[in-house]
């Protein structure tokens, strides 16, 4: 397994939106590489996911990588919807733009 795969498996979040209105979700898949000399990250998000709405309204998204010690927080963020409340605040995280 390469280093990128290990980082994704350890846990990562995909976040999209603005500082005042955003959503994040846990992902366990993605590909990093270079296309036409530009660094890229490719991932797939279902239309039914709340984060998908934010991705459609914003030009950018962020991928954040976490150490395994954050497994509880990542699990919570991946199994609870931002439609139902502030799940980021619930796990003690805060946005940093």
N, C-alpha and C positions, 0 to 999 in steps of 0.2 A: 504494500500500500504506500502511495506517495504522501508527502507532507500535506498537500492540499486536501486529499481524501481524509487524512487523520484529523485535520482542523475541522472539516465539515462534520465528521462523525463525533467529535468531541462536543459539538454544539454550535449552532450559529442562528442568528436572527436576521430576517429580512424586514426592513422598516421603510415605509414610504409615507409622505405627507409633509406637513409644515410643523414648525415648533408648537403651534397651537392646536393642530388637528392632524393626527397621524395614527397609524396602527402598525403593529409589529407581529410577526408570526415566526415560530420556530420552523426551520427547514433542515432537512437531512439529505439534501441533494443539491447539486450544482456543478458547474464546470467553469474553471478559470483558464484563461489563455490569452492569446494575442491574435487579433484580426486586423489586418491592414495597419500594423504597428500601433494599435490601440489595445490597452489592457481591457479585458472583458470578463464578465461573470454572467453565465447563462443559467437561468433556472426557470422552472415552470410552476405557475400558480393557478389553481382552479378558479373558475369564474365565481364560484360560490363563496370563496374566502373573502372576508371583510377587507383584508389588505389589498385585494385585487382592485377594489374601487379606488383606493388611494393611488395605486400604480397607474390607473387610467387617467387620473387627473394631474399627475405630476411627472416631470421629465426624468426624475432620478429616484433611485432607491439606494439604501445602504445595506451592506452585509456586514454584520458584526460577529466576530468569533469569540468564543468563551472557553474558559478552562472547564474541565469536567466537574469541578466543585460547584458549578452553577447549574447542575443538572435539574434540581428541583425547580428553579426559576424558569428554565427553558421548557420544562415539561408543562408547567402551569401556563406559560405564554402560548404553548402550542395546542393546548386542549381547552382553552377558554377564549371566548370571543370578545373582542373589543367593543362589540355592539352592546354588550351587557354591563359594561362598567370599565373603569380604568385599571386594566390588568397590569399595566406597567408599574403604576404606583403600588399596586397590591404586592408585587414581588420586591419592592424597594429599589427599582431602577428609575432613572430619570433621563429624559432626552438631552442630548448634547449636540447642537447643530453648529 
